[in-house]
Amino acid sequence: MTDESWMEADLDERRAQGLERQLQVMPDSGGVFMLDGRRVLNFSSNDYLGLARAPEIIAAAEAALQRWGAGATASRLVVGTLPCHAELEARLARLKGYPAALVFGSGYLANAGAVGALVGRHDRVLADKLAHASLLDGATLSRAAVHRFQHNDVDHLLRLLCQKPSSARDLIVTESVFSMDGDLAPLRDIARAAQAHNAMLMVDEAHATGVWGAGGAGLVSELRLQAEVAVAMGTLSKALGAYGGFVAGSETLKRWLVNCARPFIFSTGLPPPVAGAVLGALDVLEKSPVLGADLLRRADVFRKRLQAEGFNTGCSVSQIVPVIIGDNYKTLALAHRLRNHGVLAAAIRPPTVPPGTARLRLSVTLLHTPADLDRAADILAAAAREEGLL
């Protein structure tokens, strides 16, 4: 047998540092469900608008399943592009305010594929220090030089831009709503820096799509930066309640990605029921364009309540509300105590977040009523006091 002792030794070390990760089977994925015989408030889901189990979305998925079957059966460039894919891409482009959009099998594939197609070994990627792992992995696969600027520090970015070799192309990558801190990128300032130095700008809108902007178009749209942001990425697996990712941009960008983005070229197309579900979610957003604004108001009340209790919520201004603890073990202990009291909140530890910033990541969704949020704040404050954290 192959010697796997090195794996066990590494896992033991991770466990000793409070960094081991394990799969947990959940009985449901909604905002509220029964777990171990107890009613639990789930704050670990990215189903921000509560659409994953919405009847309209399920009906749209079922209709696509009946019409086109369970799978696309081939890559998009062979016979895996169906009418539902073409309609979905047209609808996403319209939502984001761009001429075109291209759907990938996941948000990770969209980021890795786009970055890998836009730069090469003689180019540079300038990435926010807290940019998502998929952006950094795409940069690594591209073989471009990777430079990371301090989080949301435009001055640092400008210094890096001034160091560009004459032969290189620069691609700036950032998130609009950061997934672990819930804060916003200074997109206007970053866009100005990109324009001044002839750099291409890519913005990951995974946690903004469906929530921010008119009708859930995202923060790039809300700030009217489509002309400055060449590549706007989004996911279908968070506020839109399904699965997949996409990139919006120019028609030229779409043609380039179709020809050069390896995760797109060499992956089977998105399953038709998933495409149908997202089309159903887009219908809901068109009929109820204020869902995102309602969610942000609800999250703001909740965040201010936690701050009043003495919790450190960082710079969050979104539906993502971190409770920063710092120590890995204390964070795990608090998450365990909360679960025993009916609140499910994931303990986020390095390397997902920087060392010394372990936290609970609380995702507020429209499935959480104001009463649920009040109850969660009470439970969280009591549990933190029991752990000696407040």
C-alpha positions in Angstrom: 0.0 0.0 0.0 1.0 3.6 -0.6 2.5 5.2 2.5 0.0 7.8 3.7 1.6 8.4 7.1 2.7 11.9 6.0 -1.0 12.8 5.5 -1.9 11.6 9.0 1.0 13.6 10.5 -0.1 16.7 8.7 -3.7 16.3 9.8 -2.6 15.7 13.4 -0.7 19.0 13.2 -3.7 20.8 11.8 -5.9 19.3 14.6 -3.4 20.5 17.2 -3.6 24.0 15.9 -7.4 24.0 15.7 -7.3 24.1 11.9 -8.6 20.7 10.9 -11.7 20.7 8.7 -14.4 18.1 8.6 -17.5 17.4 6.5 -20.8 17.6 8.4 -24.0 16.3 6.9 -26.8 18.7 7.4 -30.5 17.7 7.3 -31.5 20.7 5.3 -30.1 23.9 3.8 -32.7 26.5 4.7 -32.5 29.4 7.1 -34.3 27.4 9.8 -34.4 23.6 10.2 -34.4 20.8 12.7 -31.0 19.5 13.8 -30.5 16.9 16.5 -34.1 17.4 17.5 -33.7 21.1 18.0 -34.9 24.0 15.9 -31.8 25.7 14.5 -31.2 29.1 12.9 -28.8 28.6 10.1 -26.4 31.5 9.6 -23.9 29.6 7.5 -25.8 29.6 4.2 -25.2 31.9 1.2 -28.8 31.6 0.1 -29.2 35.3 0.8 -32.6 35.8 -0.7 -34.0 32.4 0.3 -34.5 31.3 -3.3 -33.0 27.8 -3.2 -36.2 26.3 -2.0 -38.6 28.8 -3.4 -41.5 27.2 -5.3 -41.0 29.3 -8.4 -37.4 28.2 -8.7 -38.2 24.6 -8.2 -40.9 24.7 -10.8 -38.5 26.4 -13.3 -35.9 23.7 -12.6 -38.5 20.9 -13.1 -39.7 22.4 -16.4 -36.1 22.5 -17.7 -35.5 18.9 -16.5 -38.6 17.7 -18.4 -37.6 19.7 -21.6 -33.9 19.0 -21.8 -33.1 16.3 -19.3 -30.7 16.0 -16.3 -27.4 16.9 -18.0 -26.0 18.9 -20.9 -24.2 15.7 -22.0 -21.2 17.4 -23.5 -18.9 20.4 -23.3 -20.4 23.7 -24.4 -18.3 23.7 -27.6 -19.5 20.3 -28.7 -23.2 19.8 -28.2 -23.6 21.1 -24.6 -25.0 24.5 -25.4 -28.8 24.3 -25.2 -31.4 27.1 -25.6 -31.6 27.4 -21.8 -27.9 28.3 -21.7 -28.2 30.9 -24.4 -31.2 32.5 -22.7 -29.5 32.4 -19.3 -26.4 34.2 -20.7 -28.5 36.9 -22.4 -30.5 37.4 -19.2 -27.3 37.7 -17.1 -25.8 40.2 -19.5 -28.9 42.3 -19.3 -29.0 42.1 -15.5 -25.3 43.2 -15.2 -25.6 45.9 -17.9 -23.0 44.4 -20.2 -23.2 43.3 -23.9 -22.5 39.6 -23.1 -22.1 37.0 -20.5 -20.6 33.5 -20.4 -21.7 30.8 -17.9 -19.2 28.4 -16.2 -19.7 25.3 -14.2 -19.0 27.1 -10.9 -17.8 30.4 -9.5 -14.3 28.9 -8.9 -14.1 27.8 -12.6 -15.3 31.2 -13.8 -12.6 33.1 -11.8 -9.8 30.6 -12.6 -10.8 30.4 -16.2 -11.1 34.1 -16.8 -7.8 35.1 -15.1 -6.0 32.2 -16.8 -7.2 33.3 -20.2 -6.4 37.0 -19.7 -2.8 36.9 -18.6 0.3 34.8 -19.3 3.9 34.3 -18.2 5.0 37.8 -19.2 2.1 39.6 -17.5 1.1 40.6 -13.9 -1.9 40.0 -11.7 -2.4 42.7 -9.0 -4.7 41.1 -6.4 -6.2 42.5 -3.2 -4.7 40.7 -0.3 -8.1 39.3 0.7 -9.2 38.3 -2.9 -10.8 34.9 -3.2 -8.7 31.8 -3.5 -10.1 31.1 -7.0 -8.7 34.4 -8.3 -5.3 33.6 -6.9 -5.3 30.0 -8.2 -6.2 31.3 -11.6 -3.3 33.7 -11.4 -0.9 30.9 -10.4 -2.1 28.7 -13.3 -1.6 31.5 -15.7 2.1 31.7 -14.8 1.8 35.5 -14.5 3.7 37.3 -11.8 1.4 37.8 -8.8 1.6 40.9 -6.6 -0.8 41.4 -3.7 -1.8 44.9 -2.5 -2.9 45.5 1.0 -6.6 45.1 1.5 -8.5 48.0 -0.1 -5.3 50.1 -0.2 -5.4 52.0 -3.5 -2.1 53.8 -2.7 -0.3 50.5 -2.5 -2.0 49.4 -5.7 -0.8 52.6 -7.4 2.8 51.9 -6.3 2.6 48.5 -7.8 1.1 49.8 -11.1 4.0 52.2 -11.4 6.4 49.3 -11.4 5.0 47.6 -14.5 7.5 46.3 -17.0 6.9 47.8 -20.4 6.1 44.4 -22.0 3.6 43.3 -19.4 -0.2 43.4 -19.3 -1.6 44.2 -15.9 -4.8 42.6 -14.6 -6.2 44.0 -11.3 -8.5 41.6 -9.4 -10.7 42.3 -6.4 -14.0 41.5 -4.9 -16.8 44.1 -4.6 -18.3 42.6 -1.4 -15.6 40.6 0.4 -16.8 37.1 1.4 -15.3 36.9 4.9 -15.4 40.5 6.1 -18.6 41.8 4.4 -16.9 45.1 3.5 -16.8 46.8 0.2 -13.9 47.5 -2.2 -13.3 51.2 -3.1 -14.2 50.4 -6.7 -14.3 53.9 -8.0 -10.8 54.6 -6.8 -9.5 51.3 -8.1 -11.2 51.9 -11.5 -9.5 55.3 -11.8 -6.1 53.7 -11.0 -6.7 51.0 -13.6 -7.6 53.6 -16.2 -4.7 55.8 -15.4 -2.2 52.9 -15.9 -4.0 51.1 -18.8 -4.7 48.0 -16.6 -7.6 45.7 -17.1 -9.9 45.5 -14.1 -11.8 42.3 -13.0 -14.3 42.4 -10.1 -15.6 39.3 -8.4 -19.3 40.1 -7.6 -20.1 36.7 -6.1 -21.6 38.2 -2.9 -23.0 41.3 -4.6 -25.0 39.8 -7.4 -28.7 39.6 -6.5 -28.2 41.8 -3.4 -26.6 45.1 -4.3 -27.6 47.4 -7.1 -31.0 47.9 -8.9 -32.7 44.6 -9.1 -29.6 42.8 -7.8 -27.4 43.9 -10.6 -24.4 44.2 -8.3 -22.1 46.9 -6.9 -20.4 47.6 -10.3 -23.8 48.4 -11.7 -24.9 50.5 -8.7 -21.7 52.6 -9.2 -22.2 52.6 -13.0 -18.7 51.3 -13.6 -19.4 48.9 -16.4 -17.2 50.9 -18.8 -14.2 50.8 -16.4 -14.7 47.2 -15.1 -13.8 45.0 -18.1 -14.6 41.7 -16.4 -17.5 41.3 -13.9 -17.8 37.9 -12.4 -20.8 36.6 -10.5 -22.1 33.3 -9.1 -25.4 31.5 -9.5 -25.0 29.7 -6.2 -25.5 32.4 -3.6 -28.3 35.0 -3.9 -29.6 33.2 -7.0 -30.0 30.0 -5.0 -28.6 27.5 -7.6 -25.1 26.6 -8.8 -22.6 27.9 -11.3 -20.7 31.0 -12.2 -20.5 33.6 -15.0 -18.4 36.4 -16.5 -20.0 39.5 -18.0 -18.2 41.8 -20.3 -17.9 42.7 -24.0 -18.7 40.5 -26.9 -15.0 40.4 -27.6 -14.2 39.2 -24.1 -16.9 36.4 -24.4 -15.4 35.2 -27.7 -11.9 35.2 -26.2 -13.0 33.2 -23.1 -14.8 30.7 -25.4 -11.6 30.1 -27.2 -9.1 30.4 -24.3 -10.7 29.7 -20.9 -9.7 26.1 -20.3 -12.2 25.4 -17.5 -15.0 26.4 -19.9 -13.6 24.5 -22.9 -13.0 21.3 -21.1 -16.0 21.1 -18.8 -19.5 19.7 -19.5 -22.2 22.4 -19.8 -24.3 23.5 -16.8 -27.1 21.0 -16.2 -30.4 22.2 -17.7 -32.3 22.0 -14.5 -29.7 24.3 -12.9 -30.0 26.8 -15.8 -33.8 26.7 -15.5 -33.6 27.3 -11.7 -31.4 30.4 -12.3 -33.8 31.7 -14.9 -36.6 31.3 -12.4 -34.5 33.3 -9.8 -34.0 36.1 -12.4 -37.8 36.2 -12.9 -38.2 36.6 -9.1 -35.7 39.5 -9.1 -37.5 41.2 -11.9 -40.8 41.0 -10.2 -39.4 41.9 -6.7 -36.4 44.2 -7.4 -36.2 45.4 -3.8 -35.3 42.0 -2.2 -31.6 42.9 -1.9 -32.3 46.3 -0.3 -34.7 44.7 2.2 -32.0 42.2 3.1 -29.4 44.9 3.6 -31.7 46.8 5.9 -32.3 43.7 8.0 -28.6 42.9 8.2 -27.8 46.5 9.3 -30.2 46.2 12.2 -28.6 42.9 13.2 -25.1 44.2 12.9 -25.8 47.2 15.1 -27.3 45.0 17.7 -24.2 42.8 17.8 -22.0 45.9 18.0 -24.0 47.2 20.9 -23.3 43.9 22.7 -19.6 44.6 22.3 -18.8 42.3 19.3 -16.2 43.2 16.8 -17.9 43.0 13.4 -15.0 44.6 11.5 -15.8 46.9 8.6 -18.9 44.9 7.5 -21.6 46.9 5.7 -23.3 44.0 4.0 -25.4 40.9 4.6 -22.1 39.2 5.7 -21.6 39.9 9.4 -18.3 38.6 10.9 -17.9 38.2 14.6 -14.1 38.4 15.0 -12.7 36.4 17.9 -9.0 35.9 16.9 -8.1 32.6 18.6 -8.9 29.4 16.7 -9.9 27.3 19.7 -12.1 30.1 21.2 -13.9 30.5 17.9 -14.5 26.7 17.7 -15.8 26.6 21.3 -18.2 29.5 20.7 -19.5 27.9 17.5 -20.0 24.6 19.4 -21.9 26.4 22.2 -24.0 28.3 19.7 -25.0 25.1 18.0 -26.1 23.6 21.3 -28.3 26.7 21.8 -29.9 26.5 18.3 -27.7 28.8 16.2 -25.5 27.4 13.4 -22.6 29.7 12.6 -19.5 28.5 10.9 -16.1 29.0 12.6 -13.8 30.5 9.9 -10.1 30.0 10.5 -6.8 30.4 8.6 -6.0 30.0 5.8 -9.4 31.2 4.8 -8.8 34.3 6.9 -5.5 35.8 8.1 -3.8 34.3 11.2 -5.2 35.8 14.4 -8.5 36.8 12.8 -10.6 33.6 13.3 -14.3 34.5 13.4 -17.8 33.4 13.1 -19.2 34.3 9.7 -22.9 35.1 10.0 -24.8 35.3 6.8 -28.1 37.1 7.2 -30.8 35.9 4.7 -34.4 36.8 4.0 -35.3 33.5 5.7 -34.4 35.1 9.0 -37.2 37.1 10.4 -36.5 40.1 12.6 -37.6 38.0 15.6 -35.1 35.3 14.5 -32.3 37.9 14.4 -33.2 39.2 17.8 -33.1 35.7 19.2 -29.8 35.0 17.5 -28.3 38.1 19.0 -29.4 37.2 22.5 -28.1 33.7 22.2 -24.8 34.9 20.7 -24.3 37.4 23.5 -25.1 34.9 26.2 -22.9 32.2 24.7 -19.9 34.7 24.4 -20.3 35.6 28.0 -20.3 32.0 29.0 -17.1 31.5 27.1 -15.6 34.6 28.7 -15.4 36.5 25.4 -17.5 39.5 26.4 
